Each structure stands twice: as structure tokens, then as C-alpha cells.
């Protein structure tokens, strides 16, 4: 398109700001937040630095370097207090060996398969595990075929439903293969499971994520396979149902180890004991650099406080950024923080979680009562400046939802269509983050924090 | 993020569909449209084919191949009628020579500058144009410095305002340098103009676009310079204000030539003479492949009809797809179609223009009266299935706005944050189009066409 944009601008937005009770000063400040965020791109530059450190699996060396880095950044930014909250976290390590190969087949012998172990999986010995494959699509089919499962590797082959408009819904419909596949398959004597990667991108990059065992059921190795190799293997098995695959993994769960939530705050000028939280989770999987999941959400949360400092705003209430460690496995960081919150003399009035990627803002989910939701809707004229179109009832996030007795818990909702392309995989890199989309998210959350700080909830 | 997605889904959306007057059959059909569009990805595959043909500058060989291709696709898809509407279009050609170089300088002699001529610019002779540079940021500054302009090359150096939340607004604030820069500079005796690329991506890819001359004012060559090279040149000039640049261009405007709007329709089963239009512009600049601008919008418009055929819907009213030729320069295709519409015995009830890129849907602008807008709002529960959050008063688009006496003209509005990265440049390629985002746009417009066809307006 080319011109007559003047016409477009003339009609532009949306909210009749005169017909509502708008605080002019806060409205102007909100505009300034958006402009500053877009122009300075400070958070975006921070994210680049963080991504250079690398992925942040709990207990990994990188994770400690990143924790130290974040603490330093918060200190340099001049937050009123910065501290680390210790917590014991899981300590699973992938190791160097991760390999799957077709070893018995007329046509495909020697063909490697692109796999990666799920977080928490046991490894194999050096010879690995070898077996024939049985393909199933869900736990019902597994049960129907239970007599064929013993001694075999189960290929869970149900893709994320691409026809779901909401990729998170598609993910939710496929993820039990990853989380419980090893348990269900082992019940019938399977020796390992391979799970089609849960992704909207049909490349060959395997997507990891957490998997569980149950104490009473044998533990078997569990891996993701790239989408294209899942297709390949499915077709190969039609040809040669008896082909055999060997899987070698060196991953292992080590004893829990110490790690930290990183916390920084700007104290409220009037009600320092009323606290508004904004945060994400600082751990990631050891794939890509966890740019969207959830380095980006963490940096946006840090930038909320930094923008407030940069613009020399003295908020009425305390605004605190919490980078929760270990969301991906056991939420130990969130549990630890919630314990602290429950016993603190301060009141946690609200919390925002940013953990759905860092694409263009769409809205906020609010876990709150209807009366509060109504009040929150009156914030939309301010929030729309950062491309937030709605606040709806909805879930917040696994970390902040552990904090009890708030008036509202929020989940920040950016556009989601590209998120599952990158999620838990080597695709989750800095270059998939767009500076404008990212910076609008920082701005949106800053505005929401500011409004709640100044106007209460 | 990782789990507890079930919670999220439970709260999910937004519209209390029971409290409104929802047509259950149309609602189910809308869901089916979204699913089918996402899963089949037929439009996305079409767009890939189109992009392989290449860019589609009016009068170029590629443009005729693309027109033939689109006509064939519409015939193969089984539309009730498919035809070409002839129209005379501009015939500017870039030619092979396009070069800028610093030729007089202590430090920078021989340094090439990444430039590209604007559409409509005159060329130079073989030796090119050589001159010193004067830097200005707007027409006021140009006027203030008018005594320094004579015999020089004017560098218009005002970037798109990155702090504008709406990139189209940023574009609107910078584009007069491109469209009228040569006119204003020539008034004071400039020999050429160079314009900082109007873009949100700070790489070195120059962004072209249309420029104008006035008959009474000397015509001088006008080119875009890559963002990074604009920075470079600005700094170099601080060092050496008298450095000289040589520009060589072989571009030329040839006599108008014949081209075509491509039109296909599905006739209404009940009111065949009431017509709903959906369209984009089929010409592009000769950079990249015009994937977002506006190959994507054209293919989405074709897919609206194709989805209706695929799902065996027999619409009440006629739905017609128009691929307008020549939006970028003179809108001759739109003017020609509007002439036809004005004299047709059929009534054009509404029209949608898709020409803002093919990212995730956000909403529709509607150029209509308030009463109709109210009725249109009741469509939101259906449209939200394809991620459309709002219908607001706003401009439609330069092509459909030429059609008179409709009840409503719509502009389809996808997310815009990445659009100016690619606009009118070599960045506008197929790989920047995301299949899900693209397909949701097809679905959103199909649903809107269907609702207007079935429920009237």
C-alpha cells in the first residue's frame, strides 16, 4: 500500500477518551512510556546480552552466569533493592550423547533420526536401547494395542492440531504424550518412547520439555523427534514394520542443587507495603537461548522497573520484578517466592506473569472477580497505546498463580501464532524476537503496573 | 511456559455467545472456515507460486505472467466467472544501471552507496549526475537553506519516527520526502535528491515507492538510500562537507501500456445482483516479490472465494474478488473498476481491501455510518474465531474507496509492527510470511464476506 494514509490516521483509534474518566497526566505518561520503550530499545539490547550467555537450564553453569548478570543489571539500573532468593532446584543434565539410528532395516539401515531427550528422562547405557517400534496416537490406542507394546519402543505420533486457532490449545491437546507418555507406555512393558515434536513449524528441529515418571512404574527413556523425521519414520514403518531403532542417551538427573530467584524493586512512595509483582521465569530449556521462553518475559519485567526509573516516576506502591527460577520442571522458585509472600508483612495486591512469548501485545488475562475486572476495563484507553485491545477473564501463569490473596493475577498475552514454532527448541533464538513487538510488551506491562500503583485496584 | 494450559483454556474467550443473537449455523460454518484455512494452507501455497514468478511492476513481463497465473488459478478453482478487465497503466522501468558513489573525498573516495531509484524518477546520462550534498530534514529546513541548494544533491534525512506505535503513522510522517522531495528541491535548483529509506528495519536495504513531478518544475532524479548508508553519509558529511557524490540511473518512463484487473466471482443464489467485493492490488514494486505488498492480500482475496467453493457454500449474494492493477502509481485499475461499477446494473453493497500486509488479524476498519457499524459489531463473535478483535471506524484502502454508493468499505487490519521492515524493498519476500498468520487473514475475510452475503448489511 502506498498513500492516503492521512485518511487512515484521521479515523484512528478507537477509544473515545473524552467520554471516559481519563487521568490526563497518566495518559500522557503512558504515551511517553510507549515512545521511550520503542525508541531506546533498552530491553531489547538487554535480551541480546542475555541470549549471548546462552540457555539457562536449572543447575547449569549458564544459569548462574545469567543470574549474576541480571542482578548486576538491576543494580546498575538503580533499583531500590536487589536480592537473590535461594531455592533448591532440579538438576537434570543432558550430557553429550544423544543419538537415534535405524539399525535393522533393508532400506533405511544407518539412517539417523533427529531426536532430543525430554527433561527429566533417564539415559541409557553405552550400547543404548534397541527395539521395534509401535505407533500410537493417544493413550486409548495404546491400551487397545497393549499386547503389542511389550519390549518395544512406542512412537507417540499425534501432532499438534494445526487447525486450532490458538496454538496453546493445540499444544494442550498434544502435550500429554510428552508429560505422561513414558508412564503410560511403561505400564505395558515398553522400553522407550519417542514423541512427535509438539510444534507449529514443520521442520526437523526436535522440541523438548518436561516429562514425568511415577514411582511405582518402571522408568524408560523418553525423547522428542523432529516433525519431519516423525513423518519419515511413520512412512518407513509402513514399508518395514519390523525395522529396529537404537537410542543412546547420556542424560541424567543429579541431586537437587541450589539456585536463585532474582528480585528487584522500586519502593512505593506512599504505600511501600503494597506490592505489585511483574515477572517471568528465568530458567529455560537447554535449546536455543530461551529468547521467547522466557528470557524475553523476564527482560520485559526488568524493563518495567527500568522504564519507571528512566522516566523518573516515583510510584505510589512498590513495584517488584521477580525472575522465578525453575518454572519448566517443578516451579520450585515460584513455590519459594509464594511462601515468602504468604509470611511477609507486605500485601501483594496484584501480579503479572509474562510467559507466552514476546510478540505484539494483544491483551491481558485477568484472574480476578467481576467487579475488579470492570474497573480494569477502564484501563484500556491507556493500554491501547501499547496495542493492548482487551482484558478478559483468564488464567495468569503457573508462577504468579502460586501467590495467594492478591486482588488480581494477570497473564500478559502477546500474539501467539509463531510461539510454538520456537518453543523448547533450537529455534528459540534472539533473531526471532522483533524489537518493536518486544518493546511494546515492556510498555504494556509498565502501563498496567503504573495504573495499579497509582489508581489502586 | 509449560503447563496448566488447561486452566487457560477453561477461561477462554471472550464473547458470551449465548447472550447475543448468534446464528448457530453460520457460527459453525465460521469455525469450519478457520480450521480449513489453517489446515489446507491452500492460499499460502498459492502465494509461494506467485512469489516464484517474481515482482509485478506494471508493464513488466512478470506482471503479465502473474496475471495469467491468477486467471488460471481462478478458473481451476471453479469460480462462476473469471475475466480480465483491460486498463492502461504506467510503464516505468528501472533498467540495469543504478549506482551511487562518493567520487570526491579524502577519506571516502570510491565508497559505494546503496541506493535505488524511486518509481517514476527520470534517469541520468551515462556519466551520471555529480554534486555536493546538502542535508535537510523537512521542507521548512529546505526553504531556510534554499540559497545553498542550487546545483547540489539534497539528502532528505528524516527517518520514520520509530516512537510511533503505529508504523503506518510513522510512514505517513516521513513519506512526503519521497513523494514530493524532488519537486520541492528542484524549486530551489537542486540537481537530484537522495531520501533516507522509510523503514522500521535499520539495515541497508533501500526502500522504493512512488514519487511525483510537477509539469512546471524541472524534473530531477530521486533515489532512496539504505538506512545504514544514510547514517554513513550523514557522518561522512560532518567530516567532509564538500564531498561529492555521483549518481547513475538508467530508469525511464515509457508510454502507458495495457494491463488488466483480474476478476473472479461466485454468483449469489438469491441476490446475484448484489455484489460484495474483496480484493488487493496485484502490481508491486520491482523489489523482493511483493509478498506482503500486496501479493498476500490478493491471494487471501482469491482464497475467500476458494474457501467458499471448497466448503460448498452457496452464498446468497455475489462475492467477487478483484485484483486491482496499478495501485502503487496511479490507481488506474481501481479507477477503471469503479467506472464499471458505477455503470453496472448490479449493486455493490460492500467491499474489503486487503493491503496492509498479511500478519495476524487484529481488526477491520469500516468506512460506514454509525448505524451500520453497530450492526457490524454484532459480527465480532464470528470474526473473533479468526483472531479479529474489533471493527472500528477507519479508512478502507485506496483501491476500494473509489467504488461509490456502497453501504460499507472495509480495510482489513493485520498486525502492523513488521510491515515497514519489508515494504517496497528486497525484504518483501515469501519467507517473511507466516503460514498461520496468513491463513487467519483469509479466514477472517471469508467470514466477513459470508456474513454480509447471508445477513445483509
Interface residues (C-beta under 8 A of the other chain):
Chain A: X1 X2 X3 X4 X5 X6 X7 X8 X9 X10 X11 X12 X13 X14 X34 X35 X36 X38 X39 X162 X163 X164 X165 X166 X167 X168 X169 X171 X172 X175 X179 X200 X209 X210 X281 X293 X294 X327 X328 X355 X356 X360 X362 X363 X365 X367 X385 X386 X387 X389 X390 X392 X393 X394 X395 X397 X398 X401 X411 X415 X417 X418 X434 X436 X437 X440
Chain B: X1 X2 X3 X4 X5 X6 X7 X8 X9 X10 X11 X12 X13 X14 X34 X35 X36 X38 X39 X162 X163 X164 X165 X166 X167 X168 X169 X171 X172 X175 X179 X200 X209 X210 X281 X293 X294 X327 X328 X355 X356 X360 X362 X363 X365 X367 X385 X386 X387 X389 X390 X392 X393 X394 X395 X397 X398 X401 X411 X415 X417 X418 X434 X436 X437 X440
